[in-house]
Amino acid sequence: MDDVLQLTLYLTDMDACESVNETYERYFEDTYPTRTTVGACELLGGATVTADAAAALE
């Protein structure tokens, strides 16, 4: 996860932000990637959270 530079999160329930933040902190330490959180009415397959990430590979 150290290679992740940017993360976009899509949430159907913005009240879940606190839970998402706790999960985010478990996966990313010290240097956090930039993050955008977007509220969505509906996600594919009935998901409540989905993510899009950009990473730098050597």
N, C-alpha and C positions, 0 to 999 in steps of 0.2 A: 504494500500500500504506500510505500515511500515514494513511488513514482507518480502518484496521482497529483495532478496540478490543479484541477478544477472539477467540482462536483455540482450537478444540478439535481435537486430532489423535487419530486412531484408528489404532493400529498392530497388525499381527498378529505382529510380532516385536519385542519390547521391546529386544532387542540392537541394533536399528537406531537407537536414541535418539541416539547420537553423530553418525551421518550426518544424521539429521533436524535436529539442532541446527546443524550446519554449513550446511545448506540454509536454515534459518530465519534465520540471521545474514546470509545473502546477500540475502534479501528485505526484511529489517527492519533499519533502522539507527537509532542514537541512542535513540529511544523505542520500546521493544518493547511489543506488545500483551500483555495477560495471556494466559496459555496453560494449557490443561489437556491432559494426554496420557493416553489411555485404552488399555489393552491389550484387544484383541479377538481372539476365536478365529478369526473369519472375516469378511471384508468382501465386499460385493456385487461380482460380476464377477471375483472372485479378486484384487482389489486388495490390496496390502500396506500401503498408507497412504491414508487419506482425511482430509479436513479440513472443518470447519464454521467459518465466520467471521461475526462481527458487526462492521459498520462504521457510522460516523456520516457522513451525507451532509449537505452544506449546502444 
